[in-house]
Amino acid sequence: MPCFVILLCCLFALPKTVVADEFGFAVKNAEMTLQGDHYVLNAEFDFALSMRAREALQNGIPLYWVMQVKVLQHRDLLWNKSLVERSIRYKIQYHALLNMYRVRNELTEQVTNFSTLTSALDEISSLHNFTVIAQSELDQTSRYLAAVQVKLDRDALPLPLRPIAFVNPQWYLSSPWFVWSLKN
C-alpha cells in the first residue's frame, strides 16, 4: 500500500516537473483613437505557445486565434450595456513539404507565408486601424469602456483533439480582458 501511495504522488508531481515551459497569451497594450468619424483599435499581443500547441502545429493541425473587442456603455445601477462586439480571426498552419508557416486573416482572406513560427506569431501580434464603432453611435454624456482579448479557438480544433484540449491546461491559451476607459 505505501508503494502505491508513493507511485501516485510521483505521477501527480511528474507533469509539473516535466512541463517547465511558460505559456499563455497577453494583451501588452491597446488603445482606440478617433480617425475620421470612426474609432479604430490599435493593439499589441504577446503569444507564448504551450508545448502541446507547438506539437499540434508541427503535425499540420491548424490553430485559430480570435481577437475580440467590445465597447460597453458604463451604467451605475445595472450591468454595462454592450454596444458593439467585433472580432478578427487568424489561422496559422505549418506546411511540412514547404517547411513554412502560413498565416491567414479570416476577415480579409489575406494569406502570408513565413519561414519560422516566431515570424508567423509576430504577424498576428499587432493589430492596427481595426474599425470598431462610429462616433455617432456614442452619446457624449455617457461613459464608455473598451475591452480586448485574444484566445485560441479550441472549438476549431479537429474533433479527436477537442476533448483533450478542454481538459489539458496547455490548451487554455487565452488572455484576460484588457479594459480601459474610452475617451469620447
OpenMM code with the backbone's topology and positions (N, CA, C; nanometers):
from openmm import Vec3, app, unit

residues = "MET PRO CYS PHE VAL ILE LEU LEU CYS CYS LEU PHE ALA LEU PRO LYS THR VAL VAL ALA ASP GLU PHE GLY PHE ALA VAL LYS ASN ALA GLU MET THR LEU GLN GLY ASP HIS TYR VAL LEU ASN ALA GLU PHE ASP PHE ALA LEU SER MET ARG ALA ARG GLU ALA LEU GLN ASN GLY ILE PRO LEU TYR TRP VAL MET GLN VAL LYS VAL LEU GLN HIS ARG ASP LEU LEU TRP ASN LYS SER LEU VAL GLU ARG SER ILE ARG TYR LYS ILE GLN TYR HIS ALA LEU LEU ASN MET TYR ARG VAL ARG ASN GLU LEU THR GLU GLN VAL THR ASN PHE SER THR LEU THR SER ALA LEU ASP GLU ILE SER SER LEU HIS ASN PHE THR VAL ILE ALA GLN SER GLU LEU ASP GLN THR SER ARG TYR LEU ALA ALA VAL GLN VAL LYS LEU ASP ARG ASP ALA LEU PRO LEU PRO LEU ARG PRO ILE ALA PHE VAL ASN PRO GLN TRP TYR LEU SER SER PRO TRP PHE VAL TRP SER LEU LYS ASN".split()
positions = [
    Vec3(0.0817, -0.1211, 0.0000),
    Vec3(0.0000, 0.0000, 0.0000),
    Vec3(0.0854, 0.1266, 0.0000),
    Vec3(0.1940, 0.1366, 0.0820),
    Vec3(0.2755, 0.2585, 0.0771),
    Vec3(0.3398, 0.2802, -0.0594),
    Vec3(0.3763, 0.1737, -0.1286),
    Vec3(0.4355, 0.1885, -0.2621),
    Vec3(0.3353, 0.2499, -0.3589),
    Vec3(0.2084, 0.2106, -0.3451),
    Vec3(0.1034, 0.2652, -0.4310),
    Vec3(0.0875, 0.4151, -0.4077),
    Vec3(0.0913, 0.4580, -0.2831),
    Vec3(0.0770, 0.5996, -0.2490),
    Vec3(0.1954, 0.6793, -0.3027),
    Vec3(0.3151, 0.6255, -0.2897),
    Vec3(0.4349, 0.6931, -0.3408),
    Vec3(0.4282, 0.7040, -0.4930),
    Vec3(0.3880, 0.5969, -0.5590),
    Vec3(0.3748, 0.5982, -0.7033),
    Vec3(0.2697, 0.6999, -0.7484),
    Vec3(0.1580, 0.7060, -0.6783),
    Vec3(0.0525, 0.8015, -0.7100),
    Vec3(0.1006, 0.9453, -0.6926),
    Vec3(0.1753, 0.9725, -0.5862),
    Vec3(0.2310, 1.1066, -0.5643),
    Vec3(0.3294, 1.1441, -0.6747),
    Vec3(0.4101, 1.0497, -0.7176),
    Vec3(0.5057, 1.0766, -0.8256),
    Vec3(0.4338, 1.1076, -0.9565),
    Vec3(0.3248, 1.0367, -0.9840),
    Vec3(0.2500, 1.0622, -1.1063),
    Vec3(0.1892, 1.2016, -1.1077),
    Vec3(0.1381, 1.2474, -0.9924),
    Vec3(0.0813, 1.3821, -0.9866),
    Vec3(0.1897, 1.4895, -0.9930),
    Vec3(0.3068, 1.4592, -0.9436),
    Vec3(0.4161, 1.5564, -0.9457),
    Vec3(0.4865, 1.5598, -1.0814),
    Vec3(0.4789, 1.4505, -1.1563),
    Vec3(0.5504, 1.4397, -1.2832),
    Vec3(0.5168, 1.5479, -1.3848),
    Vec3(0.3907, 1.5769, -1.4138),
    Vec3(0.3637, 1.6797, -1.5148),
    Vec3(0.4180, 1.8171, -1.4775),
    Vec3(0.4227, 1.8468, -1.3506),
    Vec3(0.4736, 1.9769, -1.3091),
    Vec3(0.6245, 1.9867, -1.3272),
    Vec3(0.6944, 1.8764, -1.3148),
    Vec3(0.8393, 1.8811, -1.3295),
    Vec3(0.8817, 1.8628, -1.4751),
    Vec3(0.8044, 1.7877, -1.5526),
    Vec3(0.8398, 1.7636, -1.6915),
    Vec3(0.8054, 1.8840, -1.7782),
    Vec3(0.6878, 1.9417, -1.7564),
    Vec3(0.6420, 2.0555, -1.8361),
    Vec3(0.6873, 2.1825, -1.7660),
    Vec3(0.7971, 2.2378, -1.8116),
    Vec3(0.8532, 2.3561, -1.7471),
    Vec3(0.8382, 2.4811, -1.8329),
    Vec3(0.7755, 2.4669, -1.9504),
    Vec3(0.7669, 2.5842, -2.0365),
    Vec3(0.6561, 2.6782, -1.9903),
    Vec3(0.6798, 2.8063, -2.0054),
    Vec3(0.5808, 2.9079, -1.9727),
    Vec3(0.4986, 2.9335, -2.0973),
    Vec3(0.3669, 2.9357, -2.0806),
    Vec3(0.2816, 2.9602, -2.1950),
    Vec3(0.1627, 3.0450, -2.1538),
    Vec3(0.1067, 3.1110, -2.2516),
    Vec3(-0.0105, 3.1945, -2.2284),
    Vec3(-0.0108, 3.3116, -2.3244),
    Vec3(-0.1219, 3.3807, -2.3275),
    Vec3(-0.1382, 3.4964, -2.4144),
    Vec3(-0.1609, 3.6186, -2.3277),
    Vec3(-0.1232, 3.7344, -2.3794),
    Vec3(-0.1430, 3.8594, -2.3053),
    Vec3(-0.1649, 3.9729, -2.4039),
    Vec3(-0.2400, 4.0714, -2.3586),
    Vec3(-0.2551, 4.1958, -2.4334),
    Vec3(-0.1542, 4.2921, -2.3730),
    Vec3(-0.0517, 4.3284, -2.4499),
    Vec3(0.0522, 4.4181, -2.3977),
    Vec3(0.0003, 4.5607, -2.3848),
    Vec3(-0.0667, 4.6099, -2.4856),
    Vec3(-0.1305, 4.7415, -2.4789),
    Vec3(-0.2371, 4.7496, -2.5856),
    Vec3(-0.3304, 4.8411, -2.5633),
    Vec3(-0.4395, 4.8617, -2.6579),
    Vec3(-0.4946, 5.0023, -2.6385),
    Vec3(-0.5350, 5.0617, -2.7497),
    Vec3(-0.5973, 5.1935, -2.7441),
    Vec3(-0.6895, 5.2095, -2.8637),
    Vec3(-0.7911, 5.2918, -2.8433),
    Vec3(-0.8805, 5.3260, -2.9538),
    Vec3(-0.8710, 5.4751, -2.9767),
    Vec3(-0.8527, 5.5100, -3.1027),
    Vec3(-0.8420, 5.6511, -3.1396),
    Vec3(-0.9472, 5.6827, -3.2447),
    Vec3(-0.9809, 5.8090, -3.2499),
    Vec3(-1.0796, 5.8552, -3.3469),
    Vec3(-1.0080, 5.8897, -3.4768),
    Vec3(-1.0463, 5.8223, -3.5840),
    Vec3(-0.9941, 5.8518, -3.7178),
    Vec3(-1.1136, 5.8809, -3.8070),
    Vec3(-1.1254, 6.0070, -3.8450),
    Vec3(-1.2434, 6.0477, -3.9203),
    Vec3(-1.3640, 6.0441, -3.8285),
    Vec3(-1.4635, 5.9647, -3.8634),
    Vec3(-1.5815, 5.9539, -3.7782),
    Vec3(-1.5957, 5.8145, -3.7165),
    Vec3(-1.4855, 5.7365, -3.7125),
    Vec3(-1.4866, 5.6027, -3.6529),
    Vec3(-1.3746, 5.5867, -3.5514),
    Vec3(-1.4015, 5.5065, -3.4491),
    Vec3(-1.2972, 5.4684, -3.3551),
    Vec3(-1.2281, 5.3439, -3.4091),
    Vec3(-1.0961, 5.3466, -3.4078),
    Vec3(-1.0178, 5.2323, -3.4554),
    Vec3(-0.9307, 5.1805, -3.3420),
    Vec3(-0.9083, 5.0506, -3.3430),
    Vec3(-0.8300, 4.9842, -3.2394),
    Vec3(-0.6882, 4.9613, -3.2881),
    Vec3(-0.5927, 4.9918, -3.2017),
    Vec3(-0.4525, 4.9546, -3.2203),
    Vec3(-0.4136, 4.8762, -3.0960),
    Vec3(-0.3629, 4.7553, -3.1143),
    Vec3(-0.3307, 4.6699, -3.0002),
    Vec3(-0.2085, 4.5845, -3.0306),
    Vec3(-0.1388, 4.5466, -2.9228),
    Vec3(-0.0249, 4.4554, -2.9342),
    Vec3(-0.0461, 4.3390, -2.8390),
    Vec3(-0.0167, 4.2183, -2.8896),
    Vec3(-0.0379, 4.0963, -2.8143),
    Vec3(0.0940, 4.0224, -2.7959),
    Vec3(0.0975, 3.9392, -2.6940),
    Vec3(0.2143, 3.8565, -2.6669),
    Vec3(0.1686, 3.7108, -2.6674),
    Vec3(0.2351, 3.6274, -2.7484),
    Vec3(0.1993, 3.4866, -2.7601),
    Vec3(0.3142, 3.4000, -2.7104),
    Vec3(0.2849, 3.3108, -2.6194),
    Vec3(0.3800, 3.2081, -2.5761),
    Vec3(0.3059, 3.0748, -2.5844),
    Vec3(0.3316, 3.0005, -2.6914),
    Vec3(0.2601, 2.8752, -2.7132),
    Vec3(0.3071, 2.7666, -2.6187),
    Vec3(0.2154, 2.6807, -2.5804),
    Vec3(0.2499, 2.5656, -2.4985),
    Vec3(0.3161, 2.4589, -2.5856),
    Vec3(0.3752, 2.3626, -2.5200),
    Vec3(0.4406, 2.2536, -2.5917),
    Vec3(0.3387, 2.1763, -2.6773),
    Vec3(0.2197, 2.1539, -2.6241),
    Vec3(0.1155, 2.0804, -2.6977),
    Vec3(0.0700, 2.1566, -2.8226),
    Vec3(0.0547, 2.2874, -2.8111),
    Vec3(0.0133, 2.3678, -2.9262),
    Vec3(0.1219, 2.3665, -3.0338),
    Vec3(0.2482, 2.3756, -2.9918),
    Vec3(0.3589, 2.3688, -3.0883),
    Vec3(0.3633, 2.2333, -3.1597),
    Vec3(0.3428, 2.1259, -3.0826),
    Vec3(0.3420, 1.9914, -3.1419),
    Vec3(0.2285, 1.9776, -3.2431),
    Vec3(0.1122, 2.0294, -3.2082),
    Vec3(-0.0019, 2.0211, -3.3000),
    Vec3(0.0291, 2.0946, -3.4299),
    Vec3(0.0865, 2.2142, -3.4181),
    Vec3(0.1236, 2.2893, -3.5383),
    Vec3(0.2242, 2.2123, -3.6230),
    Vec3(0.3255, 2.1577, -3.5597),
    Vec3(0.4285, 2.0828, -3.6327),
    Vec3(0.3708, 1.9608, -3.7034),
    Vec3(0.2598, 1.9084, -3.6526),
    Vec3(0.1948, 1.7932, -3.7141),
    Vec3(0.0873, 1.8340, -3.8147),
    Vec3(0.0836, 1.9619, -3.8520),
    Vec3(-0.0058, 2.0068, -3.9574),
    Vec3(-0.1450, 2.0472, -3.9128),
    Vec3(-0.1700, 2.0522, -3.7823),
    Vec3(-0.3020, 2.0922, -3.7331),
    Vec3(-0.3094, 2.2440, -3.7309),
    Vec3(-0.4060, 2.3024, -3.7991),
    Vec3(-0.4172, 2.4491, -3.7975),
    Vec3(-0.4695, 2.4981, -3.6628),
    Vec3(-0.4171, 2.6105, -3.6194),
    Vec3(-0.4630, 2.6744, -3.4959),
    Vec3(-0.5243, 2.8087, -3.5316),
    Vec3(-0.6324, 2.8412, -3.4629),
    Vec3(-0.7055, 2.9654, -3.4887),
    Vec3(-0.7000, 3.0549, -3.3659),
    Vec3(-0.6654, 3.1821, -3.3889),
    Vec3(-0.6649, 3.2833, -3.2834),
    Vec3(-0.7763, 3.3810, -3.3100),
    Vec3(-0.8460, 3.4210, -3.2036),
    Vec3(-0.9543, 3.5172, -3.2152),
    Vec3(-0.9211, 3.6366, -3.1270),
    Vec3(-0.9183, 3.7548, -3.1888),
    Vec3(-0.9026, 3.8798, -3.1147),
    Vec3(-1.0410, 3.9430, -3.1060),
    Vec3(-1.0895, 3.9609, -2.9849),
    Vec3(-1.2223, 4.0165, -2.9642),
    Vec3(-1.2110, 4.1559, -2.9046),
    Vec3(-1.3000, 4.2447, -2.9481),
    Vec3(-1.3049, 4.3802, -2.8932),
    Vec3(-1.4512, 4.4139, -2.8644),
    Vec3(-1.4720, 4.4815, -2.7513),
    Vec3(-1.6058, 4.5229, -2.7108),
    Vec3(-1.6034, 4.6700, -2.6736),
    Vec3(-1.7147, 4.7356, -2.6961),
    Vec3(-1.7371, 4.8703, -2.6444),
    Vec3(-1.8607, 4.8607, -2.5563),
    Vec3(-1.8456, 4.9032, -2.4315),
    Vec3(-1.9520, 4.8928, -2.3325),
    Vec3(-1.9907, 5.0306, -2.2822),
    Vec3(-2.1197, 5.0523, -2.2638),
    Vec3(-2.1671, 5.1760, -2.2025),
    Vec3(-2.1737, 5.1520, -2.0522),
    Vec3(-2.1023, 5.2344, -1.9760),
    Vec3(-2.0975, 5.2190, -1.8310),
    Vec3(-2.2309, 5.2636, -1.7710),
    Vec3(-2.2873, 5.1766, -1.6847),
    Vec3(-2.4107, 5.2106, -1.6145),
    Vec3(-2.3889, 5.1842, -1.4671),
    Vec3(-2.4325, 5.2762, -1.3820),
    Vec3(-2.4094, 5.2649, -1.2381),
    Vec3(-2.4952, 5.1583, -1.1709),
    Vec3(-2.6213, 5.1484, -1.2062),
    Vec3(-2.7120, 5.0585, -1.1353),
    Vec3(-2.7277, 4.9221, -1.2010),
    Vec3(-2.7064, 4.9135, -1.3289),
    Vec3(-2.7206, 4.7872, -1.3993),
    Vec3(-2.5866, 4.7443, -1.4565),
    Vec3(-2.5851, 4.6256, -1.5156),
    Vec3(-2.4648, 4.5809, -1.5833),
    Vec3(-2.4356, 4.6740, -1.7002),
    Vec3(-2.3098, 4.6796, -1.7365),
    Vec3(-2.2721, 4.7615, -1.8513),
    Vec3(-2.3415, 4.7095, -1.9765),
    Vec3(-2.3841, 4.8012, -2.0608),
    Vec3(-2.4540, 4.7658, -2.1842),
    Vec3(-2.3512, 4.7495, -2.2968),
    Vec3(-2.3553, 4.6363, -2.3633),
    Vec3(-2.2643, 4.6095, -2.4744),
    Vec3(-2.3177, 4.6775, -2.6002),
    Vec3(-2.2389, 4.7701, -2.6545),
    Vec3(-2.2792, 4.8414, -2.7758),
    Vec3(-2.2330, 4.7704, -2.9019),
    Vec3(-2.1133, 4.7187, -2.8981),
    Vec3(-2.0587, 4.6512, -3.0158),
    Vec3(-1.9604, 4.5434, -2.9698),
    Vec3(-1.9614, 4.4335, -3.0422),
    Vec3(-1.8635, 4.3262, -3.0220),
    Vec3(-1.8137, 4.2873, -3.1606),
    Vec3(-1.6855, 4.3031, -3.1814),
    Vec3(-1.6254, 4.2680, -3.3106),
    Vec3(-1.5103, 4.1728, -3.2843),
    Vec3(-1.4772, 4.0951, -3.3834),
    Vec3(-1.3639, 4.0036, -3.3692),
    Vec3(-1.2925, 3.9894, -3.5026),
    Vec3(-1.1680, 3.9500, -3.4914),
    Vec3(-1.0871, 3.9188, -3.6086),
    Vec3(-1.0205, 3.7852, -3.5790),
    Vec3(-1.0148, 3.7002, -3.6782),
    Vec3(-0.9672, 3.5638, -3.6584),
    Vec3(-0.8507, 3.5358, -3.7522),
    Vec3(-0.7489, 3.4709, -3.6966),
    Vec3(-0.6313, 3.4316, -3.7746),
    Vec3(-0.6129, 3.2807, -3.7675),
    Vec3(-0.5670, 3.2250, -3.8776),
    Vec3(-0.5355, 3.0823, -3.8844),
    Vec3(-0.3864, 3.0688, -3.9122),
    Vec3(-0.3191, 2.9861, -3.8320),
    Vec3(-0.1785, 2.9538, -3.8583),
    Vec3(-0.1691, 2.8039, -3.8814),
    Vec3(-0.1013, 2.7680, -3.9899),
    Vec3(-0.0835, 2.6269, -4.0221),
    Vec3(0.0576, 2.6055, -4.0735),
    Vec3(0.1169, 2.4936, -4.0326),
    Vec3(0.2509, 2.4577, -4.0782),
    Vec3(0.2384, 2.3626, -4.1963),
    Vec3(0.3141, 2.3896, -4.3022),
    Vec3(0.3173, 2.3031, -4.4194),
    Vec3(0.4556, 2.2385, -4.4259),
    Vec3(0.4608, 2.1095, -4.3948),
    Vec3(0.5882, 2.0389, -4.3834),
    Vec3(0.6615, 2.0295, -4.5175),
    Vec3(0.5887, 2.0084, -4.6267),
    Vec3(0.6559, 1.9968, -4.7572),
    Vec3(0.7248, 2.1265, -4.7965),
    Vec3(0.6646, 2.2369, -4.7629),
    Vec3(0.7227, 2.3673, -4.7954),
    Vec3(0.8125, 2.4189, -4.6830),
    Vec3(0.8039, 2.3556, -4.5662),
    Vec3(0.8771, 2.3973, -4.4469),
    Vec3(0.8496, 2.5455, -4.4154),
    Vec3(0.7190, 2.5793, -4.4126),
    Vec3(0.6821, 2.7171, -4.3819),
    Vec3(0.5471, 2.7221, -4.3119),
    Vec3(0.5281, 2.8341, -4.2434),
    Vec3(0.4028, 2.8608, -4.1729),
    Vec3(0.3193, 2.9560, -4.2572),
    Vec3(0.1921, 2.9273, -4.2639),
    Vec3(0.1002, 3.0110, -4.3404),
    Vec3(0.0021, 3.0766, -4.2431),
    Vec3(-0.0069, 3.2096, -4.2512),
    Vec3(-0.0997, 3.2864, -4.1684),
    Vec3(-0.2094, 3.3385, -4.2598),
    Vec3(-0.3335, 3.3146, -4.2189),
    Vec3(-0.4480, 3.3614, -4.2972),
    Vec3(-0.5367, 3.4483, -4.2097),
    Vec3(-0.5593, 3.5708, -4.2539),
    Vec3(-0.6528, 3.6603, -4.1885),
    Vec3(-0.7907, 3.6207, -4.2388),
    Vec3(-0.8741, 3.5678, -4.1510),
    Vec3(-1.0043, 3.5165, -4.1916),
    Vec3(-1.1016, 3.6289, -4.2297),
    Vec3(-1.0751, 3.7509, -4.1850),
    Vec3(-1.1627, 3.8636, -4.2174),
    Vec3(-1.1347, 3.9162, -4.3586),
    Vec3(-1.0077, 3.9369, -4.3897),
    Vec3(-0.9704, 3.9909, -4.5211),
    Vec3(-0.9308, 3.8817, -4.6201),
    Vec3(-0.9137, 3.7599, -4.5719),
    Vec3(-0.8713, 3.6441, -4.6508),
    Vec3(-0.7299, 3.6598, -4.7069),
    Vec3(-0.6512, 3.7484, -4.6471),
    Vec3(-0.5117, 3.7670, -4.6878),
    Vec3(-0.4272, 3.6531, -4.6307),
    Vec3(-0.3400, 3.5965, -4.7144),
    Vec3(-0.2529, 3.4859, -4.6749),
    Vec3(-0.1077, 3.5304, -4.6880),
    Vec3(-0.0279, 3.5009, -4.5831),
    Vec3(0.1138, 3.5340, -4.5843),
    Vec3(0.1923, 3.4125, -4.5366),
    Vec3(0.3078, 3.3869, -4.5985),
    Vec3(0.3926, 3.2734, -4.5622),
    Vec3(0.5149, 3.3208, -4.4848),
    Vec3(0.5586, 3.2374, -4.3875),
    Vec3(0.6744, 3.2695, -4.3041),
    Vec3(0.7603, 3.1454, -4.2870),
    Vec3(0.8896, 3.1676, -4.2727),
    Vec3(0.9823, 3.0547, -4.2577),
    Vec3(0.9935, 3.0063, -4.1135),
    Vec3(0.9540, 3.0887, -4.0161),
    Vec3(0.9623, 3.0476, -3.8754),
    Vec3(0.8303, 3.0747, -3.8048),
    Vec3(0.8070, 3.0017, -3.6971),
    Vec3(0.6878, 3.0219, -3.6162),
    Vec3(0.6914, 3.1588, -3.5486),
    Vec3(0.8087, 3.2016, -3.5069),
    Vec3(0.8228, 3.3329, -3.4437),
    Vec3(0.7787, 3.4435, -3.5386),
    Vec3(0.8170, 3.4342, -3.6635),
    Vec3(0.7760, 3.5339, -3.7626),
    Vec3(0.6252, 3.5310, -3.7856),
    Vec3(0.5687, 3.4124, -3.7877),
    Vec3(0.4237, 3.3994, -3.8067),
    Vec3(0.3479, 3.4604, -3.6891),
    Vec3(0.3964, 3.4358, -3.5680),
    Vec3(0.3315, 3.4929, -3.4496),
    Vec3(0.3504, 3.6439, -3.4439),
    Vec3(0.4648, 3.6921, -3.4925),
    Vec3(0.4871, 3.8373, -3.4984),
    Vec3(0.3850, 3.9039, -3.5903),
    Vec3(0.3458, 3.8350, -3.6953),
    Vec3(0.2482, 3.8896, -3.7902),
    Vec3(0.1145, 3.9183, -3.7224),
    Vec3(0.0724, 3.8302, -3.6327),
    Vec3(-0.0576, 3.8490, -3.5682),
    Vec3(-0.0469, 3.9166, -3.4315),
    Vec3(0.0734, 3.9539, -3.3920),
    Vec3(0.0910, 4.0117, -3.2583),
    Vec3(0.0560, 4.1598, -3.2512),
    Vec3(0.0229, 4.2197, -3.3626),
    Vec3(-0.0206, 4.3599, -3.3584),
    Vec3(-0.1393, 4.3795, -3.4520),
    Vec3(-0.2282, 4.4644, -3.4079),
    Vec3(-0.3489, 4.4956, -3.4830),
    Vec3(-0.3533, 4.6464, -3.4996),
    Vec3(-0.3636, 4.6929, -3.6227),
    Vec3(-0.3599, 4.8363, -3.6499),
    Vec3(-0.4840, 4.8801, -3.7274),
    Vec3(-0.5403, 4.9910, -3.6828),
    Vec3(-0.6520, 5.0573, -3.7521),
    Vec3(-0.7696, 4.9644, -3.7797),
    Vec3(-0.8062, 4.8859, -3.6796),
    Vec3(-0.9218, 4.7965, -3.6900),
    Vec3(-1.0463, 4.8759, -3.6499),
    Vec3(-1.1337, 4.9028, -3.7464),
    Vec3(-1.2527, 4.9844, -3.7222),
    Vec3(-1.3485, 4.9126, -3.6278),
    Vec3(-1.3895, 4.9849, -3.5214),
    Vec3(-1.4733, 4.9232, -3.4193),
    Vec3(-1.6136, 4.9824, -3.4159),
    Vec3(-1.6240, 5.1155, -3.4048),
    Vec3(-1.7555, 5.1768, -3.3876),
    Vec3(-1.7524, 5.3197, -3.4419),
    Vec3(-1.8663, 5.3640, -3.4911),
    Vec3(-1.8786, 5.5013, -3.5406),
    Vec3(-1.8983, 5.5965, -3.4227),
    Vec3(-1.8424, 5.7149, -3.4326),
    Vec3(-1.8543, 5.8142, -3.3261),
    Vec3(-2.0007, 5.8524, -3.3036),
    Vec3(-2.0816, 5.8511, -3.4079),
    Vec3(-2.2225, 5.8882, -3.3968),
    Vec3(-2.3031, 5.7912, -3.3103),
    Vec3(-2.2510, 5.6708, -3.2863),
    Vec3(-2.3205, 5.5726, -3.2037),
    Vec3(-2.2980, 5.5959, -3.0549),
    Vec3(-2.2082, 5.6878, -3.0193),
    Vec3(-2.1775, 5.7160, -2.8796),
    Vec3(-2.2418, 5.8461, -2.8363),
    Vec3(-2.3040, 5.8433, -2.7210),
    Vec3(-2.3658, 5.9622, -2.6625),
    Vec3(-2.2579, 6.0386, -2.5864),
    Vec3(-2.2490, 6.1683, -2.6073),
    Vec3(-2.1436, 6.2496, -2.5446),
    Vec3(-2.1567, 6.2576, -2.3926),
    Vec3(-2.2751, 6.2307, -2.3378),
    Vec3(-2.2950, 6.2428, -2.1928),
    Vec3(-2.2675, 6.1122, -2.1187),
    Vec3(-2.2502, 6.0026, -2.1881),
    Vec3(-2.2271, 5.8723, -2.1238),
    Vec3(-2.0791, 5.8405, -2.1153),
    Vec3(-2.0473, 5.7469, -2.0251),
    Vec3(-1.9099, 5.6951, -2.0137),
    Vec3(-1.9049, 5.5583, -2.0806),
    Vec3(-1.7902, 5.5323, -2.1452),
    Vec3(-1.7746, 5.4074, -2.2189),
    Vec3(-1.6460, 5.3374, -2.1799),
    Vec3(-1.6502, 5.2050, -2.1912),
    Vec3(-1.5329, 5.1217, -2.1683),
    Vec3(-1.5046, 5.0443, -2.2960),
    Vec3(-1.3785, 5.0208, -2.3209),
    Vec3(-1.3363, 4.9355, -2.4317),
    Vec3(-1.2632, 4.8164, -2.3716),
    Vec3(-1.2773, 4.7017, -2.4331),
    Vec3(-1.2130, 4.5808, -2.3827),
    Vec3(-1.1650, 4.4974, -2.5011),
    Vec3(-1.0487, 4.4348, -2.4829),
    Vec3(-0.9941, 4.3498, -2.5889),
    Vec3(-0.9357, 4.2239, -2.5249),
    Vec3(-0.9457, 4.1133, -2.5983),
    Vec3(-0.8965, 3.9838, -2.5518),
    Vec3(-0.8495, 3.9039, -2.6728),
    Vec3(-0.7523, 3.8162, -2.6523),
    Vec3(-0.7085, 3.7240, -2.7562),
    Vec3(-0.7134, 3.5834, -2.6988),
    Vec3(-0.7583, 3.4878, -2.7802),
    Vec3(-0.7667, 3.3496, -2.7322),
    Vec3(-0.7524, 3.2510, -2.8464),
    Vec3(-0.7107, 3.1317, -2.8101),
    Vec3(-0.7051, 3.0204, -2.9042),
    Vec3(-0.8454, 2.9632, -2.9151),
    Vec3(-0.8930, 2.9443, -3.0363),
    Vec3(-1.0266, 2.8892, -3.0583),
    Vec3(-1.0174, 2.7368, -3.0514),
    Vec3(-1.0449, 2.6821, -2.9329),
    Vec3(-1.0367, 2.5373, -2.9144),
    Vec3(-1.1470, 2.4641, -2.9887),
    Vec3(-1.2592, 2.5318, -3.0147),
    Vec3(-1.3691, 2.4683, -3.0885),
    Vec3(-1.3326, 2.4436, -3.2344),
    Vec3(-1.2287, 2.5100, -3.2847),
    Vec3(-1.1871, 2.4920, -3.4238),
    Vec3(-1.0859, 2.3785, -3.4402),
    Vec3(-1.0445, 2.3189, -3.3300),
    Vec3(-0.9509, 2.2064, -3.3394),
    Vec3(-1.0211, 2.0851, -3.3995),
    Vec3(-0.9457, 1.9928, -3.4596),
    Vec3(-1.0078, 1.8708, -3.5125),
    Vec3(-1.0814, 1.7945, -3.4014),
    Vec3(-1.1904, 1.7320, -3.4366),
    Vec3(-1.2774, 1.6661, -3.3402),
    Vec3(-1.2048, 1.5710, -3.2442),
    Vec3(-1.1113, 1.4866, -3.2894),
    Vec3(-1.0445, 1.3966, -3.1942),
    Vec3(-0.9592, 1.4706, -3.0893),
    Vec3(-0.9160, 1.5920, -3.1205),
    Vec3(-0.8301, 1.6673, -3.0291),
    Vec3(-0.9093, 1.7525, -2.9293),
    Vec3(-1.0341, 1.7825, -2.9594),
    Vec3(-1.1137, 1.8728, -2.8748),
    Vec3(-1.1309, 1.8254, -2.7312),
    Vec3(-1.1664, 1.6988, -2.7046),
    Vec3(-1.1813, 1.6590, -2.5634),
    Vec3(-1.0525, 1.6788, -2.4832),
    Vec3(-0.9396, 1.6516, -2.5458),
    Vec3(-0.8114, 1.6708, -2.4784),
    Vec3(-0.7875, 1.8187, -2.4527),
    Vec3(-0.8220, 1.9022, -2.5502),
    Vec3(-0.7996, 2.0466, -2.5386),
    Vec3(-0.8831, 2.1094, -2.4279),
    Vec3(-0.9966, 2.0489, -2.3957),
    Vec3(-1.0816, 2.1057, -2.2916),
    Vec3(-1.0462, 2.0569, -2.1520),
    Vec3(-0.9579, 1.9576, -2.1398),
    Vec3(-0.9168, 1.9119, -2.0065),
    Vec3(-0.7689, 1.9371, -1.9786),
    Vec3(-0.6889, 1.9558, -2.0813),
    Vec3(-0.5457, 1.9784, -2.0618),
    Vec3(-0.5188, 2.1286, -2.0503),
    Vec3(-0.4569, 2.1741, -1.9405),
    Vec3(-0.4318, 2.3171, -1.9217),
    Vec3(-0.3390, 2.3787, -2.0274),
    Vec3(-0.2634, 2.2980, -2.0993),
    Vec3(-0.1763, 2.3528, -2.2035),
    Vec3(-0.2549, 2.4059, -2.3227),
    Vec3(-0.3836, 2.3773, -2.3272),
    Vec3(-0.4675, 2.4293, -2.4348),
    Vec3(-0.5500, 2.5501, -2.3906),
    Vec3(-0.5399, 2.5893, -2.2637),
    Vec3(-0.6112, 2.7088, -2.2149),
    Vec3(-0.5272, 2.8311, -2.2473),
    Vec3(-0.5273, 2.8697, -2.3703),
    Vec3(-0.4466, 2.9812, -2.4173),
    Vec3(-0.5386, 3.0994, -2.4460),
    Vec3(-0.5536, 3.1825, -2.3456),
    Vec3(-0.6424, 3.2971, -2.3558),
    Vec3(-0.5903, 3.4075, -2.2653),
    Vec3(-0.5985, 3.5298, -2.3128),
    Vec3(-0.5575, 3.6421, -2.2292),
    Vec3(-0.6768, 3.6884, -2.1469),
    Vec3(-0.6511, 3.7525, -2.0348),
    Vec3(-0.7630, 3.8166, -1.9648),
    Vec3(-0.8089, 3.9382, -2.0456),
    Vec3(-0.9283, 3.9861, -2.0163),
    Vec3(-0.9771, 4.1060, -2.0848),
    Vec3(-0.8940, 4.2255, -2.0429),
    Vec3(-0.8497, 4.3027, -2.1388),
    Vec3(-0.7763, 4.4272, -2.1178),
    Vec3(-0.8796, 4.5377, -2.1336),
    Vec3(-0.9107, 4.6087, -2.0238),
    Vec3(-1.0197, 4.7064, -2.0215),
    Vec3(-0.9654, 4.8460, -1.9932),
    Vec3(-1.0188, 4.9466, -2.0620),
    Vec3(-0.9801, 5.0847, -2.0389),
    Vec3(-1.0974, 5.1767, -2.0706),
    Vec3(-1.0905, 5.2989, -2.0216),
    Vec3(-1.1952, 5.3981, -2.0497),
    Vec3(-1.1763, 5.4532, -2.1907),
    Vec3(-1.2878, 5.4643, -2.2596),
    Vec3(-1.2861, 5.5163, -2.3952),
    Vec3(-1.3181, 5.6654, -2.3892),
    Vec3(-1.2292, 5.7452, -2.4403),
    Vec3(-1.2492, 5.8917, -2.4429),
    Vec3(-1.3359, 5.9261, -2.5635),
    Vec3(-1.4503, 5.9905, -2.5369),
    Vec3(-1.5372, 6.0279, -2.6498),
    Vec3(-1.5521, 6.1775, -2.6611),
] * unit.nanometer
topology = app.Topology()
chain = topology.addChain("A")
for resn in residues:
    res = topology.addResidue(resn, chain)
    for name in ("N", "CA", "C"):
        topology.addAtom(name, app.Element.getBySymbol(name[0]), res)
